Amino acid sequence: MTQPPAPSHEAAGCRPGCGACCIAPSISSPIPGMPGGKPAGIRCVQLNDANLCRLFGEPHRPAVCERFTYDPALCGIHRDQALERITALELDT
């Protein structure tokens, strides 16, 4: 029996349309449109209506955002789990 292909979000390093990492954590680095960074629980202004980063692949994307990658243990199996888990991690730190 053959194995099904890996989900594309794992191959891409992200769950398309999730955006949890652009909402739940605080970001202290300046972000275009948010020069003071963003507080936890606030949607980044660079997150579009499809929950995709407008700065993805751009040189002015904050380094902290570049380093935040998909992790099945953190992101869970759906967006709500990712939001809950990243929020809990934010509260613990």
N, C-alpha and C positions, 0 to 999 in steps of 0.2 A: 504494500500500500504506500503510495507517495504522500509526502507531507505537503500541506497547502503552503503557498508562498507566505512569507512574513508580511504582516500588515504594512502598508506603505508608510504610516506614520512612524513606525520604528525605523524603517530604512531612511526616512528623511530626518529622523532625530526629533520629531515633534508630532503631536496629534493635530492635524489640520482643523482649524476652527475652534480649538480649545481656549487659548488665551489665558489660562489660569495663572501662568507665570508672569503675565502682564497686568494682573489684577491683584492677586493675593499678597505678594511680598512688597515690602518697602524697597525703594531704590534711592540711594543717596546720591548717585551720580547724576549730573545734568542730562536731561533728555531734551532733544529739540521740541520746543513747545512747553516744556516743564523744566525750566532752568534750575530749580531747587530740588529736582528729583521728584519722587512721588511717594505718598504715604501708603501703608498697607491697606488693602481693600479698595483702593481707588483705581479705576480703570486708567491705564496709560493713554494719553491723547494720540499716541501713534498706533493704537490698536484699532483696526478698521471695523466696519459693521459685520464682516465675516470672521472676526476675531483672529485676524492675521496681522502681523507686524508690518507697518509701512516701511520700516527701516531695515528689514531683513536683507542682509547682504550689502548694506550701505556702509561706507567708511565711518559715518558719524553715529552709527549704532553704538550705544554704551557697551563697554567691555563686559560688564556684569551680565548684560543680556546675551552677549555672544557665548559666555561660559555656561549659562543656564541651559542645560540640554535635557532631552527626554530621558526619564528614568522610570521604568515600569514600577519599581517599588514606591516611588514618590507620586507618580502620576496616576497610578491605579488603572482601572479598566474603562473609566469614562471621566468626562470633564468635572462632574460634581465631586468625585473622589479627589481629583487633582486640586480643586479649590479648597476642599476640606483639609487635605494633608499639607498643602503649602501654607495655608492659614495657621494650622497648628504649629508647624515648624517656625513660622514667623513669631508666633506668640511665645514660643519656647526660647527664642534667641534675643 
